[in-house]
Amino acid sequence: MAKTLKCVVIDDEPLAAALIKSYVEASDNLEIGSVFEDAIAASEYLNNHETDLLFLDINMPDITGIDLFKSLKNKPMLIFTTAYKNFAFEGFELEAIDYLLKPIDYPRFKKAVNKAKEFYSYQNNKQATDFVESIFVHSEYKLIKINLPDILFVESLEDYVKIHLQGSRMVLTLMPLKKMMDKLPADRFKRIHRSFVVSIQKIKAIHNRKIELITGEILPVSDSYADVINEWKKS
């Protein structure tokens, strides 16, 4: 049985708060913990009560939703609800599950909630087992699920990484390469260059200091990671 996620709604507009509350009550495996129009009171509640999912307005008096979320000791999964498109990038930086633009209809709400449920399941299954078959990353202001068997290699672009997938698909996400490596199983992905991490399963051949993938793409191996090649040659 799927866990019921405890939800909190924060919105200084009573009608908007009531609408989200009604959507939560109409949804399977969601329950209302509390609803707030006062962001300060909500902050005190969140710091003292376990919450799984937060529906948070951004533009509120006294404190913005962004600043409120940053101040929380324990951060639940976050879905922003706002009438302003220009806050999307800040929501992305806080790793929000989704960004709902008012007026919000139920199908769009349900889509965001399903992402949250899937992410919650992923996080808890990851803690319960060492076997991981997918990861989640933020891209284009939304949370994207990527299946590990689809990954060819990961390329570092300073503060971003580009995830190269089978079928000539790519996903760009704001994340350093080291953090991406923490998400990937070390027995299936190896760093071969300061800018590249490769899926071992997608290697076709090794030519001196170059790796050929099953797609025909060639990746360089830097001197710093030459030991990786030597280990593969011995095995």
Kinemage of the C-alpha trace (Angstrom):
@kinemage 1
@onewidth
@group {chain A} dominant
@subgroup {mainchain}
@vectorlist {calphas} color= white
{ca met a 1} P 0.000 0.000 0.000
{ca ala a 2} L 1.339 3.423 -0.957
{ca lys a 3} L 2.085 5.839 1.841
{ca thr a 4} L -0.336 8.701 2.416
{ca leu a 5} L 1.559 11.968 2.065
{ca lys a 6} L 0.804 14.647 4.639
{ca cys a 7} L 0.354 17.997 2.894
{ca val a 8} L 0.502 21.624 3.985
{ca val a 9} L -0.920 24.482 1.915
{ca ile a 10} L 0.377 28.051 2.307
{ca asp a 11} L -1.313 30.834 0.352
{ca asp a 12} L -2.361 34.305 1.489
{ca glu a 13} L -5.357 34.169 -0.881
{ca pro a 14} L -8.190 32.284 0.908
{ca leu a 15} L -9.851 31.097 -2.309
{ca ala a 16} L -6.575 29.792 -3.749
{ca ala a 17} L -5.762 27.985 -0.490
{ca ala a 18} L -9.251 26.461 -0.362
{ca leu a 19} L -8.938 25.241 -3.961
{ca ile a 20} L -5.645 23.433 -3.330
{ca lys a 21} L -7.102 21.973 -0.120
{ca ser a 22} L -10.071 20.610 -2.071
{ca tyr a 23} L -7.720 19.075 -4.652
{ca val a 24} L -5.704 17.381 -1.906
{ca glu a 25} L -8.860 15.978 -0.321
{ca ala a 26} L -10.007 14.653 -3.702
{ca ser a 27} L -6.720 12.815 -4.320
{ca asp a 28} L -5.684 9.311 -3.308
{ca asn a 29} L -2.841 8.954 -0.802
{ca leu a 30} L -2.858 12.633 0.163
{ca glu a 31} L -4.118 14.180 3.378
{ca ile a 32} L -4.204 17.725 4.709
{ca gly a 33} L -1.969 18.450 7.668
{ca ser a 34} L -2.853 22.140 7.784
{ca val a 35} L -3.714 25.181 5.652
{ca phe a 36} L -2.197 28.620 6.283
{ca glu a 37} L -2.768 32.120 4.979
{ca asp a 38} L -0.086 33.465 7.343
{ca ala a 39} L 3.435 32.511 6.233
{ca ile a 40} L 5.024 33.179 9.646
{ca ala a 41} L 2.603 30.860 11.453
{ca ala a 42} L 3.147 28.277 8.724
{ca ser a 43} L 6.913 28.412 9.228
{ca glu a 44} L 6.530 27.656 12.940
{ca tyr a 45} L 4.222 24.741 12.156
{ca leu a 46} L 6.541 23.241 9.541
{ca asn a 47} L 9.520 23.369 11.869
{ca asn a 48} L 7.592 21.365 14.472
{ca his a 49} L 5.438 18.954 12.459
{ca glu a 50} L 6.445 16.288 9.979
{ca thr a 51} L 5.279 17.222 6.492
{ca asp a 52} L 5.784 15.295 3.260
{ca leu a 53} L 4.551 17.746 0.628
{ca leu a 54} L 4.246 21.532 0.697
{ca phe a 55} L 2.090 23.596 -1.672
{ca leu a 56} L 3.580 27.059 -1.388
{ca asp a 57} L 2.598 30.421 -2.844
{ca ile a 58} L 5.576 32.638 -3.668
{ca asn a 59} L 4.345 36.223 -3.560
{ca met a 60} L 3.063 36.778 0.009
{ca pro a 61} L 3.234 39.657 2.519
{ca asp a 62} L 5.891 39.625 5.289
{ca ile a 63} L 8.006 36.902 3.657
{ca thr a 64} L 8.169 35.343 0.206
{ca gly a 65} L 7.548 31.653 -0.223
{ca ile a 66} L 11.117 31.282 -1.467
{ca asp a 67} L 12.604 32.832 1.682
{ca leu a 68} L 10.245 30.841 3.882
{ca phe a 69} L 11.316 27.557 2.313
{ca lys a 70} L 15.000 28.439 2.604
{ca ser a 71} L 14.519 29.072 6.337
{ca leu a 72} L 13.001 25.670 7.134
{ca lys a 73} L 15.042 23.211 9.180
{ca asn a 74} L 13.369 20.181 7.616
{ca lys a 75} L 12.439 20.695 3.993
{ca pro a 76} L 9.504 18.687 2.601
{ca met a 77} L 8.934 18.069 -1.080
{ca leu a 78} L 7.919 21.371 -2.641
{ca ile a 79} L 5.344 22.376 -5.243
{ca phe a 80} L 5.134 26.104 -5.912
{ca thr a 81} L 1.744 27.684 -6.648
{ca thr a 82} L 1.911 31.213 -8.020
{ca ala a 83} L 0.421 33.678 -10.470
{ca tyr a 84} L 3.866 34.907 -11.567
{ca lys a 85} L 5.962 33.181 -14.236
{ca asn a 86} L 9.095 35.170 -13.419
{ca phe a 87} L 9.793 33.155 -10.257
{ca ala a 88} L 10.304 29.893 -12.167
{ca phe a 89} L 14.107 29.945 -12.098
{ca glu a 90} L 14.251 30.490 -8.333
{ca gly a 91} L 11.880 27.581 -7.885
{ca phe a 92} L 14.185 25.491 -10.033
{ca glu a 93} L 17.169 26.384 -7.824
{ca leu a 94} L 15.270 25.170 -4.737
{ca glu a 95} L 14.679 21.839 -6.486
{ca ala a 96} L 10.906 22.147 -6.429
{ca ile a 97} L 9.014 19.108 -7.677
{ca asp a 98} L 6.885 21.316 -9.894
{ca tyr a 99} L 5.760 24.874 -10.512
{ca leu a 100} L 1.995 25.414 -10.848
{ca leu a 101} L 0.824 28.617 -12.476
{ca lys a 102} L -2.538 29.988 -11.293
{ca pro a 103} L -5.329 29.427 -12.085
{ca ile a 104} L -4.609 25.748 -11.387
{ca asp a 105} L -6.922 23.056 -12.732
{ca tyr a 106} L -7.181 19.586 -11.243
{ca pro a 107} L -5.491 17.644 -14.102
{ca arg a 108} L -2.410 19.871 -13.850
{ca phe a 109} L -2.456 19.528 -10.050
{ca lys a 110} L -2.684 15.745 -10.348
{ca lys a 111} L 0.263 15.643 -12.748
{ca ala a 112} L 2.419 17.536 -10.238
{ca val a 113} L 1.288 15.306 -7.373
{ca asn a 114} L 2.112 12.151 -9.338
{ca lys a 115} L 5.658 13.473 -9.779
{ca ala a 116} L 5.884 13.990 -6.028
{ca lys a 117} L 4.606 10.478 -5.303
{ca glu a 118} L 7.073 8.963 -7.747
{ca phe a 119} L 9.942 10.983 -6.297
{ca tyr a 120} L 8.970 9.991 -2.747
{ca ser a 121} L 8.905 6.322 -3.745
{ca tyr a 122} L 12.285 6.668 -5.466
{ca gln a 123} L 13.892 8.323 -2.425
{ca asn a 124} L 12.633 5.691 -0.018
{ca asn a 125} L 13.408 2.710 -2.244
{ca lys a 126} L 16.922 4.102 -2.743
{ca gln a 127} L 17.439 4.111 1.020
{ca ala a 128} L 16.094 0.573 1.362
{ca thr a 129} L 18.226 -1.024 -1.356
{ca asp a 130} L 21.520 -0.532 -3.135
{ca phe a 131} L 19.941 -1.450 -6.480
{ca val a 132} L 18.945 1.718 -8.319
{ca glu a 133} L 17.474 1.783 -11.832
{ca ser a 134} L 16.585 5.462 -12.183
{ca ile a 135} L 17.480 8.939 -10.972
{ca phe a 136} L 15.649 12.266 -10.849
{ca val a 137} L 17.064 15.587 -12.031
{ca his a 138} L 15.635 19.070 -12.510
{ca ser a 139} L 15.540 20.364 -16.067
{ca glu a 140} L 13.476 23.070 -17.781
{ca tyr a 141} L 11.725 23.902 -14.491
{ca lys a 142} L 10.481 20.377 -13.878
{ca leu a 143} L 11.591 17.148 -12.267
{ca ile a 144} L 12.569 14.492 -14.801
{ca lys a 145} L 12.991 10.771 -14.243
{ca ile a 146} L 15.908 9.208 -16.121
{ca asn a 147} L 16.326 5.446 -16.394
{ca leu a 148} L 19.957 4.459 -15.858
{ca pro a 149} L 20.065 1.990 -18.799
{ca asp a 150} L 19.272 4.932 -21.108
{ca ile a 151} L 22.383 6.917 -20.116
{ca leu a 152} L 25.362 6.812 -22.494
{ca phe a 153} L 27.573 9.358 -20.759
{ca val a 154} L 27.464 12.556 -18.733
{ca glu a 155} L 29.291 15.696 -19.836
{ca ser a 156} L 30.323 18.540 -17.529
{ca leu a 157} L 29.602 22.101 -18.690
{ca glu a 158} L 30.916 24.144 -15.742
{ca asp a 159} L 27.901 24.528 -13.399
{ca tyr a 160} L 25.716 22.264 -15.545
{ca val a 161} L 25.857 18.684 -16.720
{ca lys a 162} L 24.506 17.369 -19.997
{ca ile a 163} L 23.176 13.817 -19.749
{ca his a 164} L 23.486 12.073 -23.118
{ca leu a 165} L 20.826 9.403 -23.603
{ca gln a 166} L 20.157 6.724 -26.179
{ca gly a 167} L 18.190 7.911 -29.175
{ca ser a 168} L 20.183 11.167 -29.470
{ca arg a 169} L 18.314 12.655 -26.507
{ca met a 170} L 19.944 15.006 -24.006
{ca val a 171} L 18.961 16.473 -20.634
{ca leu a 172} L 20.643 19.588 -19.246
{ca thr a 173} L 20.563 20.154 -15.478
{ca leu a 174} L 22.116 22.658 -13.084
{ca met a 175} L 24.469 20.421 -11.121
{ca pro a 176} L 28.237 19.920 -10.789
{ca leu a 177} L 29.611 16.662 -12.159
{ca lys a 178} L 30.650 15.481 -8.691
{ca lys a 179} L 27.074 15.723 -7.428
{ca met a 180} L 25.847 13.820 -10.470
{ca met a 181} L 28.376 11.076 -9.755
{ca asp a 182} L 26.931 10.754 -6.255
{ca lys a 183} L 23.598 9.848 -7.860
{ca leu a 184} L 25.063 7.185 -10.156
{ca pro a 185} L 26.063 3.645 -9.064
{ca ala a 186} L 29.873 3.523 -8.927
{ca asp a 187} L 29.962 -0.030 -10.306
{ca arg a 188} L 28.131 1.050 -13.480
{ca phe a 189} L 29.504 4.529 -14.185
{ca lys a 190} L 33.144 5.645 -14.239
{ca arg a 191} L 34.787 9.015 -14.585
{ca ile a 192} L 37.324 9.011 -17.423
{ca his a 193} L 38.017 12.730 -17.754
{ca arg a 194} L 37.408 15.918 -15.800
{ca ser a 195} L 34.461 16.482 -18.156
{ca phe a 196} L 33.113 12.974 -18.766
{ca val a 197} L 31.504 10.098 -16.880
{ca val a 198} L 30.694 7.034 -18.970
{ca ser a 199} L 28.293 4.117 -18.583
{ca ile a 200} L 30.413 0.960 -18.558
{ca gln a 201} L 27.592 -0.958 -20.251
{ca lys a 202} L 27.706 1.407 -23.229
{ca ile a 203} L 31.414 0.940 -24.018
{ca lys a 204} L 32.116 -0.862 -27.300
{ca ala a 205} L 35.914 -0.638 -27.423
{ca ile a 206} L 38.959 1.007 -25.835
{ca his a 207} L 41.630 2.474 -28.120
{ca asn a 208} L 44.639 3.651 -26.112
{ca arg a 209} L 43.315 6.813 -24.425
{ca lys a 210} L 39.967 6.868 -26.188
{ca ile a 211} L 36.703 5.080 -25.476
{ca glu a 212} L 34.301 4.150 -28.262
{ca leu a 213} L 30.645 3.868 -27.294
{ca ile a 214} L 28.065 1.556 -28.869
{ca thr a 215} L 26.694 4.631 -30.659
{ca gly a 216} L 30.052 5.298 -32.329
{ca glu a 217} L 30.837 8.364 -30.231
{ca ile a 218} L 34.440 8.719 -29.053
{ca leu a 219} L 35.330 10.055 -25.597
{ca pro a 220} L 38.837 10.994 -24.402
{ca val a 221} L 40.509 9.511 -21.336
{ca ser a 222} L 42.706 12.008 -19.502
{ca asp a 223} L 46.030 11.153 -17.841
{ca ser a 224} L 44.457 11.585 -14.414
{ca tyr a 225} L 42.035 8.726 -15.098
{ca ala a 226} L 44.331 6.389 -17.047
{ca asp a 227} L 44.229 3.926 -14.139
{ca val a 228} L 40.576 3.278 -14.949
{ca ile a 229} L 41.585 1.987 -18.391
{ca asn a 230} L 44.348 -0.144 -16.910
{ca glu a 231} L 41.904 -1.757 -14.489
{ca trp a 232} L 39.528 -2.636 -17.326
{ca lys a 233} L 42.380 -4.160 -19.372
{ca lys a 234} L 43.318 -6.408 -16.443
{ca ser a 235} L 39.764 -7.625 -15.874
